Each structure stands twice: as structure tokens, then as C-alpha cells.
Amino acid sequence: MIKVHLKIKRFNPEKDKKPWWGEYDVEVEPTDRVLDALHEVKWNIDGTLALRRSCAHGVCGSDAMRINGRNRLACHRLIRDEIQNGQITIEPLLGLRVIKDLIVDMEPFFAHYRSIMPYLVNDTDPGPRERLQSPEDRARFDDTTKCILCAACTTSCPSFWARGEYVGPAAIVQAHRFIFDSRDQGAAERLEVLGDSNGVWRCRTVFNCTEACPRGIEVTKAIGEVKQAIASGKVR
Amino acid sequence: MAQYHQFDAIVVGAGGAGLMAALYASRSVNTAVISKLYPTRSHTGAAQGGISAALGNLEPDKWEWHAYDTVKGSDFLADQDAVDILCREAIDAVIDLEHMGLPFDRTPDGKISQRRFGGHTNNETKKPVMRACHAADRTGHMILQTLYQQCIKNNVKFFDEFQVIDVLVENNVCNGVVAVCLATGETHVFQAKATMIATGGFGKMWRISSNAHSLTGDLPAALLRRGLPLQDMEFYQFHPTGIYKMGILLSEAARGEGAVFINNKGERFMERYAPTMKDLASRDVCSRSIYQEVRAGNGIDGKDYVYLEFRPEVVNRYFQADGNPRRVDAAYMEKRLPDIIDFVRVYMGIDPITQPVPIQPTAHYAMGGIPTDLDTRVLADEKGTIVEGLYAAGEVACVSVHGANRLGTNSLVDLVVYGKRGGIRMAEYAKQASLRPVKQDAHKMGEAVLSAIRDNPGRERPSSLRRDLQTLMDQDVGVFRTGAGLEDAIDRIKALQERYKDIHIDDKGLQFNTDLMEAWELGCLLDLAEVTAFSALSRTESRGAHYREDFPNRDDQNFLKHSVVWKNGGLRVAYKPVRLGRYAPTERKY
């Protein structure tokens, strides 16, 4: 067991006029997750600490937050990898309204997601069996199917911080997943949405999104491919 | 003051079963989904390896073989008419998912790719068959995403982050649910003609568990309090390959691709326990074998774990020994099992391509749950009395297709087949039924329970009670059970229930009071744990995942039957017969 000093940005809308730093000392294993340390606080020191979490192994996307200044899933980072001089600093995601402690308002994020038609568009009769797709065509969009909608990418993007109307990296990743799916026929409409003033051209290729993605998706590359599709009018 | 809503159909839970039901119900009636999480956080998304259907894309297969494997896997406790529906309709359900856009991996000729999985066989050769349709090792993620996408396309109404705290059932009629909006703390009453429960499992009663923190059995516990029973609760699956100490699941897909179990002597010990299927024997058999090795002193370093080996050179060595011409390399494993390889690297700090992986069995899946008929209608007793307007599907339900032990991939099959079936049936019902009145004070019972927790000035912290519960369940209601251990477990659970009356929480507020919700969830876990231990004590035989050391044999004469347990007014058990079909019970060997 090792001692960790956690510095957590707190805000309770029912009590606080402005955010404050809560400081807590906990004992955890170096191989514990940052989420385990947050649970130590919540379960044994201060039950009012509010955070979202569910799967606890990096697949549900609930617990994205700023850990030592970088967007991470608290259940996907170990103490030994985050501890700096005995301390870990934890804040809510930037760019979305803080509701309570580490919980932010996800509605604007999901509204952007819904705006890019995040579903297969194909009205032709598929027949009684599966549509065929070659392994190469399937591989074309594999990377962007990994997205878990945790918002780590979008809320790491300076363009999104500056302008919340920007659809943001996650919505573009989701659009990419369909635009480059050989079975989909909705690319033109999606590219129109993404080509407008709040679309892909807001991306300044800062690469924060790629660095933030807990699923290892090459987000900036995907955005680049969408830009290219808009510029060339071609998706494949 | 509570807010009131009216719908033809409501679905509680937004995993695979709930979204499938909502999708189909919403095609013809006004439908809403209520979920304590954002839908994409549901634990369906954690399912890895695949969804079985006898498509026969890579080698001959038949749905009847799938059905036999499922019945055999269940140790003959599954109801065979329910299994026939599952395996026959699985084929269309998987095709349906593909048409919705699910990005399955593909065969060279562009069809849905399939792989081997535990317990799934060619019935003629008895060898493993390629039946599990997959999208890398994130098949559940893809199912969840695809169904959520379709719900958005079809404008399904969602109430995200609403915690249901009570089901309005009286005299075997259901009129809706009571929920708390987590963001505001306000109570909402949802009045509905048809209500479906699809809230998944309750694996957080154990410490070593693959389950999400949210899987606390809230709705089954609410039904127990309303005087309804649960079925087959003694049958809980411990998956053989959890990451040591953490319980995070490493899919059976690893063994489908050739991984093997190895003990401290370097032996592939499954050859002794399951000479034909070996490491792809069913999960109950593998989990017991691992602990038998541990008891024999063959655990690694004498501890309570063994290795899962998926180093390519080890896998290939055993392929060769088995006369299997297949060979794998590192690139292939990375492509087929990217997520679980990442789990091992992140959480254990070791590389499974070059090092063996310490694993131990982990609490994984409830075969038991809310009893239903073939149309997902909830049953009030062992005689088959229907609760009007109430439905259940997915892990929370017990129809029963999994019997005493579920086969890998069949959870996802269950979700889509019975979720769809339930959605269609509840819409049919809602179209001809009328809304029944809900009492003015309908929300009071649920609210009273929450206020009692919030206002309790007690001394106990919920977290320490939860830890004690999980520890005792690991010890006495796990892979191996005895009558004495189970009696002791029930006593200790009852003692925890007494201590629970003396809890206190720190957060007295309204908005996102997760302190309050966790404490309430703990109350649900305690009730379900008591019913689980009592059901296990009542079944004095061993079958599937339920292994009694004091009764090590299956006893078809006395126990080829489902248990049905009530909790209101004291624990009570009744039994109902298994519906047999083509397959007579025989000794189960792999």
C-alpha cells in the first residue's frame, strides 16, 4: 500500500457559490485504479463526492475526467502511472457545465452526436441473409467503431472549449464510422452537416483528441479523412 | 410532489434486451426507456467474444445442434421449448443486427465471421464448431451501439439517469414504475399499460466480479418487496477467466482462439477434466477444475490462481499436440483479441503475447431471475399465474434458456431474441389494453424507503457492509458450497440486514445524490444475496454452476425442477417442473 494525496475539484450546486479544492489522503495499492482511490474517498471519507462510474475497466465511458490535467478514464489509469510527488489532481471535464463535483452536463455532447445521423442509412432491401462486405471494406472503418462516447476527446479540444457549437471530435469519429462503411448510403448528408461552419473545419489538428482517447482511436486522422472526403467529394 | 408520465409501454434498463424491446415496441406504440445510466454505459457493452447463431458460414451447423449444446450446457435444467425459440430465432436476430448496421468481422467471401466458443459443438463429431458471430472482441459494445443508434433513428424517448425505486404491482397487475431523476432528486411516476424490466444482472454481491458497479439487482429486489418471487437463484455463473484479484473478464474468445489453462507444474490440466473439449468445456466445469487444481496445491506459487496462456508459441504447441493444423502468431492474436490484450497490459502490467496471465474464476452471470413465460410475461408463482402488464427479458429474467449453466455467447442471443419477442408482445398487449389508474400516493412507498436512508442517524457506513457481504458471498456462496456454509451465510446476511437498519450517509442533498443511491442499492444486494443463499441451501444436489460438496451428484429424481423463492413474510421455496423436449437428461461430459 502507498499513500496518495488526492486533490479533487469540488462543487455542490446546493451549497457552493464556486468550486473549491478538496484534499484527501488515502492508502491504495500502486496497481489500483484512480477510480479505486476516488471510491476510497467516497466510501470512507466523504460520501458527498459525486462522480459517474460503472464498468470499472474502460469500456463503458462513464468516468472520463481530468487527471493531472489530461482527459482520462479514472478506471483505465493506475495509481502508479499517475502519482506525481505523492499527489494526483482530479477535475471535471472542461467545456461542459459542471453539475456536481466530477459530473458534467453530457446533453450538449449527445446533441452533437445525434446531429450527424449516427446510424446506418440504407433503405435498399437487404434480402434474407447478411449484406456482404469484404474484410478490407470492414477494416476501412474499424478504428472508429471502438468509440465509447466518453467525451474525453471532445472536451480536450481547444476549438470546442472556444465554441460549444462545434460538433467536436467524438461526433466526427461517429460520422466517420458510417461514412466509410461500404454498406452506408448517408455519406452525402453527413458530409453536408460536417462541412458547415460548426463542422470539421473548426479542427486545427492540435492532436489533443488523439492523445486523450482511452480506446486508442486515431481521432485526428479520422477527422482528416472526413475533411478530405468533403474537399474531394469522394469517400471511397 | 411527484411528476407524472403516461406511456403505452415503458422499458426499464437500456442494455441489449431493453433497447431491442424498445425498438420493436416503439414501432407501434408510444414507448419510453428509463435507465439509471446513459444507455451506452450499459454492461451489454462489456460483452466480448460473440453471439452464437447457426449460420453455418464457415462449416456445417444447425440450430438444433445449438439447442442441444444449450440444453447440455444447462445441465438439463433449461426449458427446452424456450431453448428452441432461442436457437432458431438467433439466426434471424443476428441477420437483423447486421441489417441494422452492426459491423461484424467478415469471412474472406464477405459473410459474418464465426469462431469457436466453450460448449458449442458439431453434434456429430463432438468437436468445437465455429458458431460465435463476432466483431473483434467487442461484440457486446457493437450490439449496444447499434441498438442505441437505431433507437435514435426511430426517435425512442429516453429518460437517462433515472433510478427506478419501485414497481407498481398489486394483485398481480402492474401499472408502471416510480423513479428518481438523479439530476434533480425529484420523484417521477411512470404510468404504463405494459412495463418491461431489462436491468441486467446483480453480480456486485460478490467481491471478485466481472460486473459493473451499477449491477445491483434493483428491480428484482423491488419485485421481491412487492411479493413476487425469483426463480433459480442458486444458479450463478463464475466465469473461469477473471483477471487475478480484480475479476475483470478475459473473454472465452481467448480459448476459442487457442489459449489454454496451465497449472504450476506446467500441465494443461483441462485434459484431465474434459478430455474432448478440454479448455473449451463449459464454464462451470472449467471454474471447478481451476479450484480443484488450487486445492491440490497446483495453483501458481501455491496461491488461488492458475495461468491462462495465449503466447503464440504455447498455443501452437498444443495445436500441434492435438493434431490441429491451425497456427497463430502475435499479429493474429492482437487483431482478434485487441481489447482483452489491452486489459492485461493496463491492469496487470504484463504482456500476454510474451507472458502467461494469472486468472481466477470471477462472478459473472445470473442464470436465475424474474420468472417469465415464453412471451416474456412475468409469472407470479410456480403455477404460471401471469402478472398483467409486466414483462422481463435478458439477464434479469429467467425464461429459462440457461438452466443451471449458461453457455458462452448465449447471453447476447438471449438479449436480442427475447428482447425483440418481449417488445413485440408488449406492443400487442398495449394496443388492446387501457391505462389503469395509479393511486395518488403511488410514489410514497418508494420515497419512504429513500427518506429512511437519508434521515437515518445510524453508525454504519454502507461501504463496510457491502465489503462484508461481498467477502462472505465469495467464501460461502461461490463455486463450492456446503449446507453448513450456506446456513452460516444466511445468518450473516441477516445480521448485515440488521446492521443496514443502522446506516448513515453523508450526502443529504437532492442533486446527484449518489451516496443515497449506493446505499439503496446495497439494500437490494442484501435481499438478493439472502434469496441466493437460501435457494442454494434448498437444493441438495449439484447441477451446473451450483456445486454442493455435501451433495456432489446431480439428482434428477428429486431436483429436475426449477426453484421459485419468495421473501416477503419469510423465505419460502416452491418448485415447478422443467419442460423437457427432444433431449432426455444424460450424464454430462465434455
Interface residues (C-beta under 8 A of the other chain):
Chain A: N12 P13 E14 K15 T31 R33 K42 W43 N44 D46 G47 T48 A50 L51 R52 R53 S54 C55 A56 H57 G58 V59 C60 G61 S62 H76 L78 I99 K100 D101 I103 M106 F110 R114 M117 P118 Y119 L120 N122 P126 P128 R129 E130 R131 L132 Q133 S134 P135 R138 F141 D142 T145 K146 I148 L149 R177 F178 D181 R183 D184 G216
Chain B: L37 Y38 T40 R41 S42 H43 G45 A46 V94 I95 E98 H99 M100 G101 P103 F104 D105 R106 T107 P108 D109 G110 K111 I112 A135 A136 R138 H141 M142 Q145 Q149 Q150 I152 K153 A183 A212 H213 S214 M246 I248 D339 D342 F343 V346 Y347 M348 G349 R461 P462 S463 I505 D506 D507 G509 L510 Q511 F512 N513 T514 D515
